[in-house]
Amino acid sequence: MTAKEYLMQYRDAMRRTQAITEHIADLRAMCEQLRTEDGHKIELDKAVAELVDAERRAAGEVDRLAELEQEIVQTISRTAEPYRTLLYERYINGKTWEQIAVAMYYSYRGVTKMHGRALQALKECIEVPTPSVL
């Protein structure tokens, strides 16, 4: 796995969490629209069961996302500045290259060049395990 793929795991997990959250909102809206008349009771039961299942999946996904974010932030924090800021803003905060360039007072090209160096620095952090403190 490349350093970029490692960082993109967080964005992918965020997208999955967002999709599940949107699905839950849709299911809730559907449950509110269904009537409990005899003809629709089965549909309501099915919709509620699906809603409960989606909420369980969302809770699990949010837990995994939090763990992944913590791991990636710790890895990013082992890189030197300004790489740390660039990687955090891009992969955790989801900012565009233009936004990062403005915030860091670099040109767009400067930021994209720095990104390559930052990924290399991160790759070295990933490959070198930190000693555990006992």
Secondary structure as the mmCIF struct_conf table of DSSP 4:
data_model
#
loop_
_struct_conf.conf_type_id
_struct_conf.id
_struct_conf.beg_label_comp_id
_struct_conf.beg_label_asym_id
_struct_conf.beg_label_seq_id
_struct_conf.end_label_comp_id
_struct_conf.end_label_asym_id
_struct_conf.end_label_seq_id
HELX_RH_AL_P HELX_RH_AL_P1 ALA A 3 GLN A 33
BEND BEND1 LEU A 34 LEU A 34
BEND BEND2 GLU A 37 GLU A 37
HELX_RH_3T_P HELX_RH_3T_P1 ASP A 38 HIS A 40
HELX_RH_AL_P HELX_RH_AL_P2 LYS A 41 SER A 77
TURN_TY1_P TURN_TY1_P1 ARG A 78 ARG A 78
BEND BEND3 THR A 79 THR A 79
HELX_LH_PP_P HELX_LH_PP_P1 ALA A 80 ALA A 80
TURN_TY1_P TURN_TY1_P2 GLU A 81 PRO A 82
HELX_RH_AL_P HELX_RH_AL_P3 TYR A 83 LEU A 87
HELX_RH_PI_P HELX_RH_PI_P1 TYR A 88 ILE A 92
BEND BEND4 ASN A 93 ASN A 93
HELX_RH_AL_P HELX_RH_AL_P4 TRP A 97 MET A 104
TURN_TY1_P TURN_TY1_P3 TYR A 105 TYR A 105
HELX_RH_AL_P HELX_RH_AL_P5 TYR A 108 GLU A 127
BEND BEND5 VAL A 128 VAL A 128
HELX_LH_PP_P HELX_LH_PP_P2 PRO A 129 VAL A 133
#
